[in-house]
Amino acid sequence: MKYDVTIGIPVYQAEKYLSRTLESALAQSYPSIEFLIVDDGSTDGSLAILEGFQKNHPRGGAIRLISHSHNFGVSAARNRIIEEASGTYLYFMDADDTMVGHTIALLMDNIRRYEAEIAFGSYEKIGTDGKREVYQYPELQLLGEDQLASFAYRKYAGIQASACNYLVKISILRDHHHRFMETDYWEDLVFTFDLVTLMSRAVLLPDITYYY
């Protein structure tokens, strides 16, 4: 089945937060969403939680589970999502984060309005000590070649080094064979800061749509 959007979630040993994460993803108001989840060899209760949502949730039919035989790492899990996704656009989410209910609808509305290839939402980071930090983009349309890259690479960086909370046209990732590096750190930074060089039409939004 073809979807407008795939929400891709790599999962590893996430049982403490996973139900809350899935509930926020499945509560999206936008209708045409595939929920593609890669369990990367979890040995806790993560897979059982995923199977429970797939069986019992009203949107369970749109949940597709892929299980790795052992832990290959987050880069491999995300790359599997890029390869397997059925959506026209891809949105990555981590297994211990949440998103607001209109996130995908808002991003898709802006993608259609500006014929954009990628749309970024703003986010709030919540530390283990409860401390909150907001990262808010300006409301900005970057609709020419290299405009997004120039914004991203400016002094102190214009975008966050995360693979989450943006909606990107998946054909661009596939056409350019753009994938995550097999590394234990900064794979988000490398992926995202290389990705912006491939984009010619982008939208940045000040709306808080995601909670780390």
C-alpha positions in Angstrom: 0.0 0.0 0.0 1.2 3.5 -0.8 1.2 6.2 1.8 1.9 10.0 1.7 4.1 9.7 4.8 6.2 7.1 6.6 7.0 7.7 10.2 10.2 5.6 10.8 11.1 4.6 14.3 14.3 2.6 15.1 13.9 0.7 18.4 16.4 -0.8 20.7 15.8 -1.6 24.4 13.2 1.1 24.6 10.4 -0.5 26.7 10.5 2.3 29.3 9.4 5.0 26.8 8.0 3.1 23.8 4.3 3.1 24.6 4.2 6.8 25.0 6.2 7.3 21.8 3.9 5.1 19.8 0.8 6.7 21.2 1.9 10.1 20.1 2.8 8.9 16.6 -0.4 7.0 16.2 -2.4 10.0 17.4 -1.4 12.0 14.3 -4.4 13.8 12.7 -3.0 13.3 9.2 -4.6 10.1 7.7 -2.2 8.7 5.2 0.7 7.5 7.4 2.6 4.2 7.5 4.3 3.5 10.8 7.5 1.6 9.9 9.3 0.3 13.0 12.6 -1.5 13.1 13.3 -3.5 16.2 17.0 -3.7 16.2 17.5 -6.8 18.2 16.0 -5.7 21.5 16.1 -8.2 24.3 13.8 -6.3 26.7 10.0 -6.0 26.2 10.1 -3.7 23.2 9.0 -6.2 20.6 6.1 -7.3 22.7 4.9 -3.7 23.1 5.2 -3.2 19.3 3.2 -6.4 18.5 0.6 -5.3 21.1 0.1 -2.0 19.4 0.0 -3.6 15.9 -2.7 -6.1 17.1 -4.9 -3.8 19.3 -4.6 -0.2 18.1 -7.2 1.2 15.7 -4.4 2.2 13.3 -2.6 -1.1 13.9 -3.0 -2.1 10.2 -0.7 0.8 9.2 2.0 -0.5 11.5 4.7 -2.5 9.8 7.3 -4.2 11.9 10.8 -5.3 10.9 12.9 -7.3 13.3 16.7 -7.6 13.2 18.2 -10.8 14.4 20.6 -8.9 16.6 21.6 -5.3 17.2 23.2 -3.7 14.1 23.0 -0.1 15.4 20.8 2.9 14.8 22.4 3.8 11.5 21.6 0.3 10.1 18.0 0.5 11.4 17.4 4.0 9.9 19.0 2.9 6.6 16.6 -0.1 6.6 13.7 2.3 7.0 14.9 4.4 4.0 15.0 1.3 1.9 11.7 -0.2 3.0 9.4 2.9 3.5 6.2 3.1 1.4 5.6 6.8 1.9 6.4 9.6 -0.5 7.8 11.6 2.5 9.8 10.3 5.5 9.8 11.4 9.1 12.2 9.9 11.6 11.3 9.6 15.2 13.3 8.2 18.1 11.8 5.6 20.4 12.0 7.8 23.5 10.5 11.0 22.1 7.0 12.3 21.4 5.4 14.5 18.8 2.3 16.8 18.9 -0.9 15.5 17.2 -0.8 17.9 14.2 2.9 17.6 13.4 2.6 15.7 10.1 -0.4 17.6 9.0 1.4 20.9 9.6 4.6 19.8 7.8 2.6 18.3 4.8 0.6 21.5 4.5 3.7 23.6 4.2 5.3 21.1 1.8 2.3 21.4 -0.5 2.0 25.2 -0.1 5.6 25.8 -1.1 6.2 22.7 -3.2 9.0 22.0 -0.8 11.2 18.9 -0.6 11.8 19.2 3.1 10.1 20.9 6.1 11.6 21.3 9.6 9.6 21.8 12.8 11.0 23.3 16.0 11.3 21.3 19.2 11.7 21.2 23.0 14.4 19.2 24.7 13.6 17.8 28.1 16.6 16.7 30.2 16.6 13.8 32.7 16.6 16.5 35.4 13.4 18.0 34.0 15.2 21.1 32.5 13.6 22.3 29.3 15.3 23.9 26.4 13.5 25.2 23.3 15.1 25.3 19.9 12.9 27.4 17.6 13.5 28.1 14.0 12.4 31.3 12.4 9.5 31.1 9.9 11.4 30.9 6.7 11.1 29.6 3.2 14.3 28.7 1.4 13.2 28.1 -2.1 16.3 28.4 -4.2 19.3 26.2 -4.9 21.8 26.2 -2.0 19.7 28.5 0.2 19.1 25.8 2.8 22.7 24.7 2.8 23.9 28.3 3.2 21.5 28.7 6.1 22.6 25.4 7.7 26.3 26.1 7.3 26.3 29.6 8.6 28.3 30.4 11.8 27.1 28.4 14.8 24.9 26.3 12.5 21.4 27.2 11.4 19.8 23.8 11.9 20.1 21.1 14.5 22.2 18.0 14.1 19.3 15.6 14.4 17.6 13.2 12.0 14.2 13.8 13.7 11.5 16.3 13.3 11.7 17.0 9.6 9.7 15.6 6.7 11.8 14.9 3.6 10.9 13.6 0.2 12.3 10.1 0.2 13.0 9.9 -3.5 15.8 12.4 -3.0 17.4 10.1 -0.4 17.2 7.1 -2.7 18.2 8.9 -5.9 21.4 10.2 -4.2 22.0 7.0 -2.3 22.0 9.1 0.9 22.4 6.9 4.0 23.6 7.0 7.6 27.2 6.3 8.3 28.0 3.2 10.3 29.3 4.9 13.4 28.5 5.1 17.1 28.2 8.8 17.3 27.3 11.9 15.3 25.6 9.9 12.6 22.7 12.4 12.8 25.0 15.4 12.2 26.7 13.9 9.2 23.4 12.7 7.6 21.5 16.0 8.1 24.3 18.4 7.2 25.0 16.4 4.0 21.3 16.2 3.3 20.8 19.9 3.1 23.1 20.2 0.2 20.7 18.0 -1.8 17.7 20.2 -1.1 16.6 23.2 -3.2 13.2 24.0 -1.6 12.9 24.0 2.1 10.6 25.3 4.8 11.4 26.1 8.5 8.7 26.5 11.0 8.7 28.1 14.5 5.9 25.7 15.7 7.1 23.3 18.5 6.2 19.9 17.0 8.5 17.5 18.8 9.8 16.7 22.3 13.2 15.1 22.9 
